[in-house]
Each structure stands twice: as structure tokens, then as C-alpha cells.
């Protein structure tokens, strides 16, 4: 769809599905999710429609009018800027004495940004009900982890902010769910924030506009395919005699059908009118902008 101009650039989450699903499945509906641009699995689990995700990546902000919980935050494309937002949300939850938790998800590159450190420091000082989740997929676009931090782990960065952090196998959905449950429960009980470093690997390009072969070898990527989370879960379920070939075929067919239907709904969505760019900017639109809006709408400005 991107190559044929029917979709803008898309952030691929291949290899990272266990992080999104493990985290989101441990949350309550009234908890608050602050996702990055790659956490589609978490959004889908929280009730966001696939066509809404496609709409957003097609350049239409109406895609942020999610079907999921209205208090969840939209995609955050600027790296790490959702972390201070999460600290603010968690501070509000604490002030209101609400038994809710904010969950902030970002990539390993975001941990090199000041926004994240400031949010972690604030969360630690005020013992906020906040769980930070760093998906360490080894690459911040084309920058490998070793070139963006001298820290042995990302998890240990939480120590400087006054709370605990841990590394979790981010390709194991069961491990991610267990870690998320414990961290969220601890934060909900008023025991302060927690940091989860989900160690995984980005099997695809950074986005559909990227060519990862320019900065990493095919051999490196191939070596990590044995850790691919869906295959690991499938293998586990088969070993427990909880999954069969017939189950797999049925699920694959259902997924294909649902995706194709969502794509069709997305493509049939009429584009926004140009004048709507002025909507939601001001409570009362200044006349200078109001005149421009009328002009775009083809209204008589007499």
C-alpha cells in the first residue's frame, strides 16, 4: 500500500509483537496507554480498529479518534516526547487518588533523549503510578545500541531516577505479560514507578521508507528470526497440545479476511475537506483564519 501510494510511511513492528500484546493485556481498561508509533499491537488489544490505524498512517488525523479507551493517548511520533506526558498523567492520577496506572511505551533510542530522563526523574521523586516500557530492538533507526549509550543495560538507568528496572525477554509474550502484571500492580498499590526493558529485535525495516540493509547485514537479521515471538508462542502451544495445524490455518484465514476488510473500509473513507485543517485549533477561530477557512470552503466572504 505504501509503495502504491495508498498509505504513508508505516512503522513496522515485525519481531516486537510480544511486547505490545504482553503489556496491553496486563492493563485495565481505565489505565492510560501512551504509545509510540510502533505499538500497533497494544492499540489493537485496547480496541482500536485496524482501519483507524491505517487512516492515521495515510495522513488523516481522524485516525486518532480511536475506538479504544478515550483517555488513551494517540500515536507519538516525536521520539520520547510522550514520556513527560505520561509523568503528567500519572501525577494527575495520584492527585485524584484514582487506582489507575499510566503505561508509557517507547524504543531504545528514546532512552537517549532528555525527555525520558526528566520524566523518569519526576516519576521517581513523586513515586508516581507509572510504568515505563523501553522496547530495546537494538536499533534506533540506523544507530546501534552500542553507539547511543555507554550503559550496560537500559533497565539500570532507572536506578538513577530512584526506582527499579528489569530486563525481560521481549520476544516471549508470557514473560512480558508476567512482568507487566507485576509492575502495573506495584504502581497501582502506590509503590511508585517501574522500568521494563523488553529485549527484542526489529526484524523489519525501521519504516516502509527505510532500507535496513544499508546499515546492517542480512545475516544478522536472519540469526534473530529464531527468536521471532509468534513462532515461539506457536511452538510452545503446540508442545502443550493446545494448538494444531487446523487452528493455525483457521486463524490465518480469519486474520487475512479481517485485514482485507479493514483495508477496504480505509480506502473507501472519503478524504477530509481542505477547510477542516482549521478545526480544533481555537475555541473561537480568529478572523484571519476564519476568512481563509471560508475561502477554502468556497463560501461567499461578503
C-alpha positions in Angstrom: 0.0 0.0 0.0 2.9 2.4 0.8 4.7 1.5 -2.5 1.5 2.2 -4.5 0.8 5.5 -2.8 -2.3 4.3 -0.8 -0.6 4.7 2.6 2.1 7.0 4.0 5.2 5.6 5.7 4.4 2.8 8.2 6.3 1.8 11.3 6.8 -2.0 11.1 6.5 -4.0 14.3 7.7 -7.3 13.0 9.5 -9.1 15.8 8.1 -6.9 18.6 4.5 -8.1 18.8 5.1 -9.8 22.2 5.9 -6.5 23.8 2.8 -4.7 22.7 0.4 -7.6 23.5 2.1 -8.6 26.7 1.9 -5.1 28.1 -1.6 -4.2 26.9 -3.1 -7.4 28.0 -2.0 -6.7 31.6 -3.6 -3.3 31.7 -7.1 -2.5 32.9 -9.4 -0.6 30.6 -9.2 2.6 32.8 -5.4 2.6 32.8 -3.8 5.0 30.4 -1.7 4.0 27.5 0.9 6.4 26.0 2.2 4.6 22.9 5.0 5.2 20.5 4.5 5.0 16.7 5.3 1.3 16.7 2.9 -0.1 19.3 0.1 -1.1 17.0 -0.4 -4.4 18.8 -1.1 -2.6 22.0 -3.6 -0.4 20.3 -5.4 -3.3 18.7 -5.6 -5.1 22.0 -7.1 -1.9 23.6 -9.9 -1.9 21.0 -8.5 0.4 18.2 -9.9 -0.5 14.8 -7.3 -1.5 12.2 -8.8 0.9 9.6 -8.2 3.7 12.2 -4.5 2.9 12.3 -4.4 2.8 8.5 -6.2 6.1 8.4 -3.6 7.7 10.6 -0.7 6.4 8.6 -2.5 7.6 5.5 -2.1 11.1 6.8 -5.6 11.6 8.1 -5.7 12.8 11.8 -9.2 11.3 12.1 -7.3 8.1 12.6 -6.5 9.3 16.1 -10.2 9.3 17.0 -9.7 5.8 18.3 -12.3 3.2 19.1 -10.2 2.3 22.1 -10.4 4.0 25.6 -10.9 7.7 25.0 -8.3 8.5 27.7 -5.5 6.7 25.9 -3.1 8.9 24.1 -2.6 8.9 20.3 0.5 7.7 18.4 3.5 9.7 19.5 5.9 10.1 16.5 8.5 12.5 18.1 10.9 10.2 19.9 10.4 10.2 23.7 8.1 13.2 23.9 5.3 11.1 25.3 7.3 10.4 28.5 6.7 13.8 30.1 3.1 13.5 29.1 3.0 10.1 30.9 4.5 11.7 34.0 1.8 14.4 33.9 -0.9 11.8 33.5 0.4 9.7 36.4 0.7 12.8 38.6 -2.9 13.6 37.9 -4.0 10.1 38.8 -2.1 10.3 42.1 -3.6 13.7 42.9 -7.1 12.4 42.3 -6.3 9.3 44.3 -7.5 7.1 41.5 -6.3 3.4 41.4 -5.1 3.8 37.8 -1.8 3.4 36.1 -0.1 5.2 33.2 1.9 3.0 30.9 4.4 4.7 28.6 6.0 2.8 25.7 9.0 3.8 23.7 12.0 2.5 21.9 15.6 2.1 23.0 16.6 5.3 21.1 14.2 7.3 23.3 16.2 6.5 26.4 18.9 8.7 25.0 16.6 11.7 25.0 16.3 14.2 27.8 12.5 14.0 27.7 12.7 10.4 29.0 15.2 11.2 31.8 13.3 14.1 33.0 10.1 12.1 33.1 11.8 9.3 35.0 13.3 11.7 37.5 9.9 13.4 38.1 8.2 10.0 38.4 10.8 8.8 40.9 10.6 11.9 43.1 6.8 11.8 43.3 6.5 8.0 43.3 4.0 8.1 40.5 1.8 5.2 39.3 3.8 4.9 36.1 5.4 2.0 34.2 8.0 2.8 31.5 8.4 0.2 28.8 11.5 0.5 26.6 11.4 -1.8 23.6 15.1 -2.5 23.0 15.1 -3.7 19.4 18.8 -3.0 19.1 18.4 -0.2 16.6 17.4 3.4 16.8 16.7 3.7 13.1 20.3 3.2 11.8 22.1 3.7 15.1 23.0 0.5 17.0 22.5 0.4 20.8 26.3 0.4 21.4 26.6 3.9 19.8 23.8 5.6 21.7 24.6 4.6 25.3 27.5 3.5 27.4 25.2 1.9 29.9 25.4 -1.9 30.1 21.6 -2.2 30.2 18.7 0.2 29.7 17.0 -1.2 32.7 19.7 0.1 35.1 19.0 3.7 34.1 16.0 3.6 36.4 18.3 3.3 39.4 19.5 6.9 38.9 15.8 8.0 39.0 15.2 6.3 42.3 13.2 3.2 41.3 13.7 -0.3 39.9 14.2 -1.6 36.4 14.5 -5.0 34.9 15.3 -6.7 31.6 12.7 -9.0 30.2 12.8 -11.3 27.1 10.7 -9.1 24.8 10.2 -12.0 22.4 8.4 -14.0 25.0 4.8 -12.9 25.3 4.3 -14.9 28.5 7.3 -13.3 30.1 6.2 -9.9 29.0 2.7 -10.4 30.4 4.1 -11.6 33.8 6.5 -8.7 34.1 3.8 -6.2 33.1 1.3 -7.6 35.6 3.7 -7.3 38.5 4.9 -3.8 37.5 1.4 -2.4 37.0 0.1 -3.9 40.2 3.0 -2.4 42.1 2.4 1.0 40.7 -1.3 0.7 41.4 -0.6 -0.1 45.0 1.2 3.3 45.4 4.7 1.8 45.4 5.9 4.1 42.6 7.1 3.7 39.1 8.9 0.8 37.4 11.0 0.4 34.2 10.9 -2.6 31.9 13.5 -3.1 29.2 12.0 -5.5 26.7 15.0 -7.0 24.9 13.9 -8.0 21.3 14.9 -7.3 17.7 13.5 -5.3 14.9 13.2 -7.9 12.1 11.8 -5.4 9.5 13.0 -2.0 8.3 12.5 1.0 10.6 9.6 2.1 8.5 8.4 1.4 4.9 10.6 4.4 3.9 13.7 2.7 5.3 16.2 0.2 3.8 17.9 -1.5 6.8 20.3 -3.4 4.5 22.2 -0.2 4.2 23.4 -0.4 7.8 23.0 -4.0 9.0 23.6 -7.3 7.3 21.1 -9.8 6.2 22.9 -12.5 8.2 22.4 -10.5 11.4 18.7 -10.3 10.8 18.4 -13.9 9.8 20.1 -15.0 13.0 17.3 -13.3 15.0 14.4 -14.9 13.2 14.7 -17.9 15.5 13.6 -15.6 18.3 10.5 -14.4 16.4 7.7 -14.1 19.1 4.8 -15.5 17.1 6.7 -18.6 16.1 7.9 -19.1 19.7 4.4 -18.9 21.0 3.1 -21.3 18.3 5.9 -23.8 19.2 5.0 -23.5 22.9 1.3 -24.1 22.4 1.9 -27.0 20.1 4.2 -28.5 22.7 1.4 -28.1 25.3 -1.0 -29.8 22.8 -3.0 -26.5 22.8 -2.6 -25.7 19.1 -2.9 -27.6 15.9 -2.3 -27.1 12.2 -6.1 -26.7 11.7 -6.1 -24.0 14.3 -3.3 -22.2 12.6 -5.0 -22.3 9.2 -8.3 -21.1 10.6 -6.6 -18.2 12.4 -4.6 -17.2 9.3 -7.7 -17.2 7.2 -9.6 -15.1 9.8 -6.7 -12.6 10.0 -6.5 -12.3 6.3 -10.2 -11.7 6.0 -10.2 -9.1 8.8 -7.2 -7.2 7.4 -8.6 -7.1 3.8 -12.0 -5.9 5.1 -10.2 -3.1 7.2 -8.2 -2.1 4.2 -11.3 -1.8 2.1 -13.0 0.3 4.7 -9.9 2.6 4.9 -9.7 3.0 1.2 -13.4 3.9 1.0 -13.1 6.6 3.6 -13.8 10.0 1.9 -10.8 12.4 2.3 -11.2 15.4 4.6 -12.2 18.7 3.1 -9.3 21.1 3.0 -11.0 23.7 5.3 -11.1 21.2 8.1 -7.4 21.9 8.8 -8.7 24.9 10.8 -10.9 22.9 13.0 -9.9 22.2 16.6 -7.2 25.0 16.6 -9.1 27.6 18.7 -12.3 27.7 20.7 -13.1 30.8 18.6 -11.3 30.9 15.3 -9.6 34.3 14.7 -11.0 36.2 11.8 -7.8 36.0 9.8 -8.1 32.2 9.8 -11.9 32.2 9.6 -11.6 34.1 6.3 -9.1 31.6 4.9 -11.4 28.8 6.0 -14.4 30.4 4.2 -12.2 30.8 1.1 -11.2 27.1 1.1 -14.8 26.1 1.6 -15.9 28.2 -1.3 -18.2 30.3 0.8 -19.1 33.9 0.0 -16.9 36.2 2.1 -19.2 39.2 1.6 
